[in-house]
Structure formats: structure tokens, C-alpha cells
Amino acid sequence: MPQTTGALVERFVYALDELAKAPSFAKPKYQTDVYQEANRLIEAEQGLENLYDYAHRFEETGVFQDGPWESAEKLQPPLVAGSLKAKGLPMIIEVLSELRMLAIAEGKSTNQNVSPKVAEEFLNEVMVLNLNLLFPDASESSRIEKHENDDKAEKLFQFLSSHLSSSALVQTLIDEITRLTAQRPIMIKRIVSMINMAKQMLNQESDEEDREELKQFIAAIEGPSPLSAKYKEIHAYRAQLKTITRSDLISESVALAKSMRDTGLVAPHHATLIRFLSKQNPGLLVYALSLNSKGSANLEENRELVIQLIRASIFPGTRQAIYGLAMMLERGILSHSPVAPGLRRLVELDIRPDVRNALYATTNTGEGVTANSILVAGTIQVLGQPLGVGQGFNPTCQAARGISLWAQHAPGFLLEIIPRAARDGDLDFTFEGTPIHSKGLKGGLAPELDKELDPVSLVLVPHLDKIYSEMMTRVALRGEDGHRWVNPAFYGNWVQKGFSSVFDPITGYVLDYSGFVKLFYATHHPEYNDDYELIYPNPVGIFITNVHGKLLGLHAVSITRIKKDPQGEERIYFYNPNNDGSQNWGQNIEPSVAGNGEIEGESSLPFHQFTSRLYAFHYNPYEQGDAYAVETSIVQGIRELAKDSWGKDYTWV
């Protein structure tokens, strides 16, 4: 029978008292009991709060005596993450050490070598260095390196953040929010969590510039116009809309649309306004969506359909679809002949009960929004923001890449497979003349799908994942990289038939690396490929490495463009399905998401840096320039980057 938290506290206090009585030479014997009882409390509800009540006693009783944590002044914030991930005692002692520092920072304990200010600065730096634990992201590195202690560490950082209110941490949060919103992901839960966290930390001591920047983000999700700021309650706001003049309606529309365009975030009031205008004054929708000339023309051409879509899918709980709608109109998607009937079909689709329940879970608002509304809203987002599709915490980059590509270049196909998956629970793809049905397949890369996905991915990924895996299984014994055949069959005729991999298919050794690099330059670099431009996204495979350049695994991305950046350097722009495309890959290779000519949702790297992480690519054999012309110095520089990172895990011949 599990013990109550009170009983666990009593056991911990007893162990702490016994440690306090023990002579110096016998402390290690009693420390172990304290650590074991502390671990039980760490796992218990409100356990950290109970431990913190005794943090002022940790040093005097000898909790850290004769160990690496004994001298608080010598502790280093960058080492904290490693200790929290370690098995056994290091993790427990690290948690106790952080609580000790918090007690010093809040004046509940004193240390002659560490002042409250120094302790607070230490904890702020620890928090800043571990934002991924405070706000878990969906990057490749975090997914691959997810650790058994992460839940405990996350609990610790949530506890620390509730006690700390630091301008340094607020600034870091703002930087993270700015970096993530620049990428315009469809899923914004993590961003909203960070905004709410920063809002709790904001106080009069915060920097004025920080306060103003954060207020913009807070307003973006809570009400960025004077009217929405005054009438926070949606019902009151809706009532006010009925009383204001056309001129004021335009001003309200412009204010909400500007905030949405600036941040990529949508306030619930915006959905209320859009629905109101669709019924009372549809001519003002162009202001509420802040459309460019192309978007305005597309709206005018398809006004009745847009009004139908708004009424069927735009609610406060699905408000982010407003941004997708604006982007969809500016892409001119509604002019594609299959799109209008495809979207209308979703409005009345008979959705399977299991899919319906999964969709309800994405929008837990209690507004009575139907599963069809959620699915239509999600489809609008994917069609409007194809580079905002993310794989979440699933190893399903292949499926996410497919949804993104079809949203860009085959919206009709996407609108064909969504209802088949949602209504029939089955998809079929033809591979080398044989149909493959998802319905009868087991496994896949994500048999237990993490549900933190956009509605379209939630419906499609379970099927796409199994089909892709089945295709790879069928070519497993061919002695070559299966992506050569699977990618064109899975994604469609947009994928070129030429294929090159860095591995020898039989041995797995890296053989002709120089030839691999030169072929990529000859088929992709404008100076060597006879100016053949990329027409469609090219699905390529890359090595994912961490901040130390250590290999984490293989990952699927798509090259979207290759051109000179504003500084005149040749750059590769690419779509990364993990929704956080600006991680540090080591060796000063850090993909950027803004400031180097990226469009929303793209990441980019200088050409040679991207090449150093490449392991497979497709190309057109009839569109290649002169591989021999690629300078030896370029190839050698890329080779050194490769060998000193992922290359350490492979045999080079």
C-alpha cells in the first residue's frame, strides 16, 4: 500500500535528524538514507514543496559533505543538466542542491561563500540552460535523447520557476518565444505555455523593453485591440460588436489582424469577429485577415465558400485556423479545382468514433465544437501553412514531410486521403504495381502515437507511418538504401529518380565521400549545376547531431530552395518537420529560421554546412553540371566537418 506524503515526510525528517547526529566520519553511512527518502518525496505529489521546507538544514546536517556538491560556490550551472540525467544518486543530490540554492536565494538559509544574489543568478542560469526541460520541445535531439529522469527534472524546474522572478529569465523566455513564433508552427501549445510563464514572472523590476515585448505576445493570445482588451469575456465582446460603427469595425479588424501577422498567434476575440463579419459584413473580412492583393482576389472569387468555411470551422477553440485561412487565400489554393469540393466534403464527413474522439482531444474548450469543425480547421491550417506541419514527439518525419509536400503541390490528393483515413480507417498506396493497405498493417515507427499533433496529422500519420515502413520492409534485402525506391512511390512523381547515399550498401562504410559531395554540388549548387533550379521540394536524409557534434540519428527533411542569402552567400533553405528548426548541431553549425532570407517555416544553412550533415539525396540524372569542377578545398572542408562529427561513428575507407 503506497504511503501518504505525510508519512514520507516523517521518514525523510527522521533520516535527516539521524544524519545531523552522526559524527563527521560516519556521515556517508547516513547520507544514503537521506537520499533514498528524498527520492521517494521527489516522486510524490507536493514532494518538492515538502523537501524545500527543510532545505535550510541540508548544509548544516551534512547532506553534501565530502561530495562534489559540498562547496556551493564551486558549482557550475552547465553541469546541472548532466547530473539530472545521471542514474541513481547524482540526480537526487542535484535536486537537493538546487533546493539548497533556492533557500539561500530566498534568505531561508545562509552560506558565507554564496550570497542570495549569487544563488539567484546561479538558478537563473540553470533555468536558462534548461528551458527544454521547463518547456519540453519536439526537436529531434530532445526526442532521441529523452531521458528517464526528464519528468522529475521538469517537475523541479516548474517548482523553481514558481519561486524565481528574474528579468534574465524573462529575457530568455522572450527570445525563445520570438524564435519559435518566427517559424509559424501550426501547434502553438508550447509557445502559449511560455508566454503564460513569462507573464507570471513579469514585475516592475523587469526591463521596460522586455515588458513591452512580452505585452505584445500576451495581448496576441488574450486580446490585442482596445475593444478586446476592454471586453475580455467573449460574450461581452460579441455584444459590443453589434453596437459599433462600420469604421470602428474596420479599426478592430485591422488591430486584430496586425497582431496575428506580427506574431502568428490568434486571440479568441478574432474568431468571434470573423464569425460576426461573415454574417453581418463579409466585405470587411479582407481587413480582418489583412490580405495582400492575391489573397483579396482569391477571397472575392470564393467569397461564398470562405463564408461557409468560417461558419463551419472558425470558433474561439479553433482560432489559429484564421491565420491558416489568410495564408491559404494568399497562396491561391481555393482556385485549384479539387480544393473547394474537397473542403466541403469534410464539413459533412461521417467520421469514425475513434478519430472523432482523437480530434475532440485537440480542442478541449467545452464550446461544443464538432469533430468535423476541428478537422476542417486543421485542414485549412495545413493548406495555408504547409511548412508549419510538425511531427511532435513521434519519429514520423517521413509522414510529416509527405503531408507538407502534398499541401504545397497536391492539395487535391491531400483532400482525397484525409476523408479516407477519417471515414474508412484505411489508406492504400501502390508500390511497384502492388497496393498496400494501411488497415491490415501492424507496427510502423510510431505504434504508440503521441497525440500532440495538428488534426490532419492526427488523422493521417498512423496510416502513412505504417505504409512507409511497409515499403521500406519490402526493399530491405536489395543491398541498397531503400529510400531510392520508396520516396518516389510514397511522395509522388515530384521526387527525382536519381539517388545517392553516403554509405556503401553492403558494408555500411563511407567509401567515396568526395564523389558524394561533388555530385551534390553538381546537381544542386548554382555555380556547378548549369543553373538548373529546384522546382519541387527534394526529400533528403541528414545526420542529426547535438551541440557537441555527436551523432544522434538519421532524420528526414526537404530542401525547399537554394539561393544566395541577403549577405550574398549561397544557402540551402529547408523544411524540418520537428517544428524547431534552429537547434545547435555542433561545430558552429546552427540552422537559422529568420534573418537570412527564410520564409515562414523554413530553416537555412550555408551550402557547405548543410552538405556536411547530408547522407542521402535525390537528383535528376539529366540535370547535372560538372562534378569535376568542384574545388578540392571545398570538398576537404566538408569532409573535415563530417569526419569530426557523425563520421566518428562510421568506418571511412
C-alpha positions in Angstrom: 0.0 0.0 0.0 1.5 3.4 -1.0 2.5 5.7 1.8 0.9 9.1 2.2 3.1 12.2 1.6 2.9 13.0 5.3 4.4 9.6 6.2 7.2 10.1 3.6 8.0 13.5 5.1 8.2 11.9 8.5 10.7 9.3 7.2 12.7 12.0 5.5 12.9 14.2 8.6 13.9 11.1 10.7 16.7 10.3 8.3 17.8 14.0 8.3 17.9 14.1 12.1 19.9 10.9 12.2 22.4 12.4 9.7 22.6 15.5 11.9 23.5 13.5 15.0 26.1 11.4 13.2 29.8 12.2 13.7 31.7 13.6 10.7 33.4 10.4 9.8 30.1 8.5 9.8 28.1 10.9 7.7 28.4 8.9 4.4 26.5 6.0 6.0 23.6 8.2 6.9 23.6 10.3 3.8 22.4 7.3 1.8 19.2 7.1 3.9 18.5 10.8 3.3 19.0 10.4 -0.4 16.6 7.4 -0.6 13.9 9.1 1.4 14.4 12.3 -0.7 13.9 10.3 -3.9 10.6 9.0 -2.6 9.4 12.6 -1.9 10.6 13.8 -5.3 8.2 11.4 -6.9 5.3 12.2 -4.6 2.8 14.9 -5.2 3.8 18.1 -3.5 7.0 16.3 -2.6 9.3 19.1 -3.7 7.4 21.6 -1.6 7.9 19.4 1.5 11.6 18.9 0.7 12.1 22.6 0.4 10.7 23.1 3.9 13.9 21.5 5.1 16.4 22.9 2.6 17.8 25.3 5.1 19.1 22.3 7.1 20.8 20.5 4.2 24.2 22.0 4.6 24.4 22.0 8.4 23.3 18.4 8.7 25.9 17.2 6.2 23.8 16.3 3.2 26.5 17.4 0.8 29.6 16.6 3.0 32.7 15.1 1.2 31.0 15.1 -2.2 31.1 17.1 -5.4 28.2 19.3 -4.2 29.8 20.2 -0.8 31.0 23.7 -1.8 28.1 25.7 -3.2 30.4 28.4 -4.5 32.2 26.0 -6.8 29.0 24.6 -8.5 28.7 25.3 -12.3 25.3 25.7 -14.0 26.3 24.0 -17.2 26.9 20.7 -15.3 23.4 20.6 -13.7 21.7 19.0 -16.8 24.2 16.1 -16.8 23.6 15.4 -13.2 19.9 15.4 -13.5 20.1 12.9 -16.4 22.5 10.6 -14.5 21.1 7.4 -12.9 20.9 7.0 -9.1 22.3 9.3 -6.6 23.6 12.2 -8.7 20.1 13.1 -9.8 18.8 13.1 -6.3 21.7 15.1 -4.9 21.4 17.6 -7.7 17.7 18.2 -6.9 18.6 18.7 -3.2 21.4 21.1 -4.2 19.0 23.2 -6.3 16.6 23.5 -3.4 19.6 24.4 -1.2 20.4 27.3 -3.6 16.8 28.4 -3.7 16.7 28.6 0.1 19.9 30.8 0.0 18.4 33.0 -2.7 15.2 33.5 -0.7 17.0 34.1 2.6 15.8 31.0 4.2 19.3 29.7 4.6 22.8 31.4 4.7 26.1 30.5 3.2 29.2 32.5 3.9 30.5 32.0 0.3 27.3 32.4 -1.6 25.1 35.5 -1.3 21.3 35.5 -2.0 22.0 37.4 -5.2 24.7 34.9 -6.4 22.4 32.0 -5.6 19.6 33.6 -7.6 21.9 34.3 -10.6 23.1 30.6 -10.4 19.5 29.3 -10.5 18.6 31.7 -13.3 21.4 30.5 -15.5 20.4 26.9 -14.7 16.9 27.6 -15.8 18.0 29.4 -19.0 20.3 26.5 -19.9 17.5 24.0 -19.4 14.5 25.7 -21.0 13.9 22.5 -22.9 13.0 20.8 -19.6 10.9 23.6 -18.4 9.1 23.7 -21.8 9.6 20.3 -23.5 10.1 20.8 -27.2 9.6 18.4 -30.1 13.1 18.6 -31.6 14.9 15.6 -32.9 17.6 15.9 -30.2 15.0 16.1 -27.4 13.0 13.2 -28.7 16.1 11.0 -29.3 17.8 11.9 -26.1 14.6 11.8 -23.9 15.7 10.5 -20.6 14.0 8.5 -17.8 14.7 11.4 -15.4 13.1 14.1 -17.6 9.8 14.1 -15.7 11.5 14.6 -12.4 13.7 17.3 -13.8 10.7 19.0 -15.4 8.9 18.9 -12.0 12.0 20.5 -10.4 12.2 23.4 -12.9 8.5 24.1 -12.7 9.0 24.4 -8.9 12.0 26.6 -9.2 10.2 28.9 -11.8 7.3 29.4 -9.4 9.8 30.8 -6.9 12.0 32.9 -9.2 11.1 36.1 -10.9 14.1 37.2 -12.8 14.5 39.7 -15.7 17.3 37.5 -17.0 14.9 34.5 -17.3 12.2 36.7 -18.7 14.5 37.9 -21.5 15.5 34.4 -22.3 11.8 33.4 -22.5 11.1 36.3 -24.8 14.0 35.3 -27.1 12.6 31.7 -27.2 9.1 32.9 -27.9 10.3 35.2 -30.7 12.4 32.4 -32.2 9.6 29.9 -32.1 6.9 32.2 -33.4 9.1 33.2 -36.3 8.8 29.6 -37.5 4.9 29.9 -37.5 4.2 26.3 -36.3 0.6 25.1 -36.5 0.9 23.7 -33.0 1.4 26.5 -30.5 0.8 24.9 -27.2 4.4 25.2 -26.1 4.6 28.9 -27.1 1.4 29.7 -25.2 2.9 27.9 -22.1 6.0 30.0 -22.3 4.0 33.3 -22.7 2.0 32.4 -19.6 5.1 31.5 -17.7 6.8 34.8 -18.6 3.6 36.7 -17.7 3.7 35.2 -14.2 7.4 36.3 -13.8 6.9 39.8 -15.1 7.1 42.5 -12.5 8.0 46.2 -12.1 11.7 45.3 -11.8 11.7 43.8 -15.3 13.3 45.8 -18.1 10.9 48.2 -19.8 11.8 46.9 -23.2 11.2 43.3 -22.1 7.9 44.3 -20.6 6.7 45.9 -23.8 7.8 43.0 -26.0 6.2 40.5 -23.7 3.0 42.5 -23.5 2.7 42.2 -27.3 2.8 38.4 -27.0 0.3 38.3 -24.1 -2.1 40.6 -25.9 -1.8 38.4 -29.0 -3.4 35.5 -27.2 -5.6 37.5 -24.8 -6.9 40.4 -26.8 -4.6 42.8 -28.9 -7.2 45.5 -29.8 -8.6 48.2 -27.5 -12.0 46.6 -27.6 -10.9 43.1 -27.0 -8.6 44.3 -24.2 -11.6 46.1 -22.6 -14.0 43.2 -23.0 -12.0 40.1 -22.1 -15.2 38.0 -21.9 -16.1 36.7 -25.3 -19.9 37.1 -24.8 -19.4 40.8 -23.8 -17.1 41.4 -26.7 -19.6 39.8 -29.2 -22.3 42.1 -27.8 -20.2 45.1 -28.3 -19.5 44.2 -32.0 -23.2 44.7 -32.7 -23.1 48.3 -31.4 -20.1 49.8 -33.1 -19.9 51.6 -36.4 -18.5 50.2 -39.7 -15.5 52.5 -39.3 -14.8 51.0 -35.8 -15.3 47.5 -37.1 -12.6 48.2 -39.7 -10.3 49.6 -36.9 -11.0 46.5 -34.8 -10.3 44.2 -37.8 -7.0 45.9 -38.6 -5.8 45.8 -35.0 -6.5 42.0 -34.6 -5.1 41.2 -38.0 -1.9 43.2 -37.4 -1.2 41.3 -34.1 -1.9 37.9 -35.9 0.5 38.9 -38.7 3.2 40.1 -36.3 3.2 37.1 -34.1 1.4 34.2 -35.8 -0.8 34.0 -32.8 -4.6 34.5 -32.7 -6.8 35.7 -29.9 -10.2 34.1 -29.3 -11.8 37.5 -30.0 -10.5 37.3 -33.5 -12.6 34.2 -34.1 -15.7 36.0 -32.7 -15.1 39.0 -35.0 -14.5 36.8 -38.1 -17.8 34.9 -37.4 -19.6 38.2 -36.9 -18.3 39.7 -40.1 -19.1 36.6 -42.1 -22.8 37.0 -41.2 -23.1 40.8 -41.0 -20.5 42.4 -43.1 -18.4 40.0 -45.2 -16.9 42.8 -47.2 -14.7 43.6 -44.1 -13.1 40.1 -44.0 -10.3 41.4 -46.1 -9.3 43.8 -43.2 -9.8 41.1 -40.6 -7.4 38.8 -42.5 -5.0 41.6 -43.6 -4.8 40.1 -47.1 -2.5 41.1 -49.9 -3.7 41.7 -53.4 -3.6 38.0 -54.3 -5.4 37.0 -51.2 -8.0 39.7 -51.7 -8.7 38.4 -55.2 -8.9 34.8 -54.0 -11.4 35.9 -51.3 -13.5 37.8 -53.8 -13.5 34.9 -56.2 -14.5 32.4 -53.5 -16.5 34.5 -51.0 -19.4 32.1 -50.5 -17.1 29.2 -49.9 -15.0 31.2 -47.4 -18.1 32.2 -45.5 -19.2 28.6 -45.4 -15.7 27.5 -44.1 -15.8 30.2 -41.4 -19.2 29.2 -40.2 -18.2 25.5 -40.2 -14.8 25.7 -38.6 -13.8 29.0 -37.1 -14.5 29.2 -33.4 -12.5 30.5 -30.4 -11.3 27.0 -29.8 -10.0 26.7 -33.4 -8.9 30.3 -33.7 -5.4 29.5 -35.1 -7.1 28.4 -38.3 -7.7 32.1 -39.0 -4.0 32.5 -39.7 -4.1 29.4 -41.9 -7.1 30.8 -43.8 -5.3 34.1 -44.5 -2.2 32.2 -45.7 -4.4 29.8 -47.8 -6.1 32.7 -49.6 -2.7 34.3 -50.3 -1.5 31.0 -51.7 -4.5 31.0 -54.0 -5.3 27.4 -53.0 -9.0 27.8 -53.4 -8.6 28.3 -57.1 -7.4 24.7 -57.5 -10.4 22.8 -58.9 -10.3 19.8 -56.3 -10.0 22.1 -53.3 -13.5 23.5 -52.9 -15.3 20.2 -53.2 -12.7 18.5 -51.0 -13.2 21.0 -48.2 -17.0 20.9 -48.5 -16.8 17.1 -48.2 -15.1 17.4 -44.8 -17.8 19.5 -43.4 -20.3 16.7 -43.5 -18.0 13.7 -43.4 -19.1 10.7 -41.4 -16.0 10.5 -39.1 -15.1 7.2 -37.3 -15.7 7.2 -33.5 -12.0 6.7 -32.7 -10.9 9.5 -35.0 -13.7 11.7 -33.6 -12.5 11.2 -30.0 -8.9 11.9 -31.0 -10.0 15.2 -32.7 -12.0 16.3 -29.7 -8.9 15.9 -27.5 -7.0 18.5 -29.6 -9.6 21.3 -28.8 -10.6 20.8 -25.2 -12.6 24.0 -24.9 -16.1 22.9 -23.9 -17.6 25.0 -26.7 -19.4 22.2 -28.4 -17.2 22.3 -31.5 -17.8 19.2 -33.6 -15.1 16.9 -34.8 -15.8 18.0 -38.4 -15.2 21.6 -37.4 -11.9 20.7 -35.9 -10.8 18.6 -38.9 -11.8 21.4 -41.4 -10.0 24.0 -39.3 -6.9 21.7 -39.2 -7.1 21.2 -42.9 -7.2 25.0 -43.5 -4.1 25.4 -41.4 -2.2 22.7 -43.2 -3.1 24.1 -46.6 -2.2 27.6 -45.5 0.9 26.7 -43.5 2.4 23.6 -45.2 5.8 24.4 -43.6 4.2 24.5 -40.1 3.3 20.8 -40.1 5.3 19.1 -37.3 5.9 15.5 -36.2 5.6 16.3 -32.5 7.2 13.7 -30.2 7.0 11.0 -32.8 9.7 9.5 -35.0 7.5 10.2 -38.0 9.4 12.8 -40.0 8.6 10.9 -43.2 4.9 11.2 -42.8 5.0 14.9 -41.7 7.2 15.6 -44.8 4.6 14.0 -47.0 1.7 16.0 -45.6 3.7 19.2 -46.0 4.7 18.4 -49.6 1.1 17.4 -50.7 -0.3 20.6 -49.1 2.1 22.6 -51.2 1.9 20.7 -54.6 -1.0 18.3 -54.4 -3.8 19.7 -52.3 -6.3 17.6 -54.2 -4.5 14.4 -53.3 -4.4 15.5 -49.6 -8.1 16.3 -49.6 -8.7 12.8 -51.0 -6.8 10.8 -48.4 -8.0 12.8 -45.3 -11.6 11.6 -45.6 -10.5 8.1 -46.5 -8.5 7.9 -43.3 -11.1 9.7 -41.1 -14.2 7.9 -42.5 -12.8 4.5 -43.7 -9.9 4.0 -41.4 -7.8 2.9 -44.3 -5.4 4.3 -46.9 -3.9 2.5 -49.9 -0.7 3.3 -51.8 0.5 1.4 -54.9 4.1 0.2 -54.6 5.7 -1.3 -57.7 2.3 -2.4 -59.0 1.0 -3.8 -55.7 -1.5 -1.9 -53.5 -0.6 -1.6 -49.8 -3.5 -1.0 -47.4 -2.8 0.6 -44.0 -5.7 -1.2 -42.4 -4.0 -4.6 -42.1 -0.6 -3.4 -41.2 1.0 -3.6 -37.7 3.8 -1.6 -36.2 5.4 1.4 -38.0 7.9 3.8 -36.4 5.2 5.1 -34.0 2.9 2.2 -33.0 2.1 4.3 -29.9 1.4 7.7 -31.4 2.0 10.8 -29.2 -1.2 12.8 -29.8 0.3 16.3 -29.6 -0.3 16.8 -33.3 -2.4 19.0 -35.6 -5.8 17.5 -36.6 -4.7 16.4 -40.1 -1.5 14.7 -38.9 -3.6 13.1 -36.1 -5.8 11.5 -38.8 -3.2 10.6 -41.4 0.1 9.8 -39.6 -1.0 6.4 -38.2 -1.7 5.2 -41.7 1.2 6.9 -43.5 3.7 5.7 -41.0 2.7 2.1 -41.4 2.6 2.3 -45.2 6.1 3.9 -45.4 7.5 1.3 -43.0 6.0 -1.5 -45.1 7.5 -0.1 -48.3 10.9 0.0 -46.6 10.5 -3.6 -45.4 9.8 -4.7 -48.9 13.1 -3.3 -50.2 15.2 -4.2 -47.2 17.1 -7.0 -48.9 18.0 -5.2 -52.1 21.5 -4.3 -50.9 20.9 -0.5 -51.4 19.3 2.3 -49.4 15.6 1.6 -49.7 14.7 5.3 -49.9 15.8 5.2 -53.6 12.6 3.4 -54.4 10.3 4.2 -51.5 10.5 8.0 -51.7 9.2 8.4 -55.3 6.5 5.8 -54.7 5.4 7.3 -51.4 5.6 11.1 -52.1 4.8 11.0 -55.8 6.3 12.0 -59.2 7.8 15.2 -57.7 10.7 13.2 -56.4 13.6 12.7 -58.9 14.6 9.2 -59.7 18.4 9.7 -59.3 19.6 8.8 -55.8 22.9 9.0 -54.0 23.8 7.8 -50.5 27.0 8.3 -48.4 27.0 4.7 -47.3 28.2 1.6 -49.2 25.1 -0.5 -49.4 26.8 -3.8 -48.4 29.3 -2.8 -45.7 27.8 0.4 -44.3 31.2 2.0 -44.8 31.7 5.6 -46.0 33.6 5.0 -49.3 33.6 7.7 -52.0 32.7 10.6 -49.8 34.4 13.1 -52.1 32.4 11.8 -55.1 29.2 12.1 -53.0 29.9 15.7 -52.1 30.8 16.6 -55.7 27.7 15.0 -57.1 25.5 17.0 -54.7 27.3 20.2 -55.7 27.0 19.3 -59.4 23.2 18.7 -59.1 22.3 21.4 -56.6 24.8 24.3 -56.3 24.0 27.0 -58.9 27.7 27.6 -59.7 28.2 23.9 -60.7 24.8 22.6 -61.8 24.4 24.6 -65.1 21.7 26.7 -63.4 19.0 24.0 -63.1 16.7 25.4 -60.4 14.9 23.3 -57.8 11.2 23.0 -58.8 9.8 20.8 -56.1 10.9 20.1 -52.5 13.7 17.5 -52.5 13.3 14.9 -49.7 16.8 14.3 -48.3 18.3 12.5 -45.4 20.5 14.2 -42.8 22.6 13.2 -39.8 21.2 14.9 -36.6 24.0 15.9 -34.2 23.9 17.5 -30.8 25.7 20.7 -29.6 28.9 18.6 -29.4 28.6 17.3 -32.9 27.8 13.8 -31.6 25.6 11.7 -33.9 22.0 11.3 -32.6 20.5 9.5 -35.6 19.1 10.0 -39.1 16.3 12.4 -39.9 14.2 13.3 -43.0 14.0 17.0 -44.2 13.1 18.6 -47.5 15.2 21.1 -49.4 12.8 23.9 -50.5 15.1 26.4 -52.1 18.7 27.1 -52.9 19.8 30.7 -53.5 22.0 33.5 -52.2 21.1 35.0 -48.9 20.9 38.8 -48.3 24.7 38.7 -47.5 25.5 37.1 -50.9 26.3 33.6 -49.5 24.9 30.5 -51.3 22.4 29.0 -48.9 20.2 25.9 -48.6 16.7 26.6 -47.3 14.9 23.5 -45.9 11.8 22.3 -44.2 12.4 20.5 -40.9 9.3 18.6 -39.6 10.3 18.8 -36.0 8.9 22.4 -35.7 12.0 23.8 -34.1 14.5 24.2 -36.9 17.1 26.3 -35.2 19.0 23.9 -33.0 22.7 23.8 -32.5 24.3 20.9 -34.4 27.8 21.5 -33.1 30.9 22.8 -34.9 29.2 26.3 -35.1 26.5 24.8 -37.4 23.3 26.4 -36.2 20.4 26.5 -38.7 18.6 29.9 -38.7 14.9 30.4 -39.0 14.9 34.2 -39.6 17.3 36.9 -40.7 18.9 35.1 -43.7 16.1 35.3 -46.2 13.9 32.5 -44.8 10.2 32.4 -45.5 8.0 31.3 -42.6 8.6 27.7 -41.6 12.0 27.4 -43.3 15.4 26.7 -41.8 18.6 27.5 -43.6 22.3 26.9 -43.5 25.3 27.9 -45.7 25.6 25.3 -48.5 28.7 23.7 -47.3 27.5 23.3 -43.7 24.3 21.6 -44.8 26.3 19.3 -47.1 28.4 18.2 -44.1 25.3 16.7 -42.5 23.8 15.2 -45.6 23.6 11.4 -46.1 21.2 10.9 -49.0 19.6 12.9 -51.7 17.6 12.6 -54.9 18.6 14.3 -58.2 17.7 14.3 -61.9 20.5 12.5 -63.8 19.7 14.6 -66.9 20.2 17.9 -65.0 23.7 17.9 -63.5 26.6 20.0 -64.2 30.3 19.4 -63.7 31.3 17.5 -60.6 35.0 17.7 -61.5 34.8 21.5 -61.3 34.1 21.5 -57.5 37.3 22.7 -55.8 39.3 20.3 -53.7 39.4 22.8 -50.8 35.6 22.9 -50.6 35.3 19.1 -50.5 38.1 18.8 -48.0 36.5 21.4 -45.7 33.2 19.5 -45.8 35.0 16.2 -45.2 36.6 17.5 -42.1 33.3 18.7 -40.6 31.7 15.3 -41.4 34.6 13.2 -40.1 34.8 15.2 -36.8 31.1 14.8 -36.1 28.8 12.0 -37.3 31.8 10.4 -39.1 33.3 9.2 -35.8 30.6 6.6 -35.7 31.4 5.1 -39.1 34.3 3.4 -40.9 35.9 5.6 -43.6 37.7 3.8 -46.5 
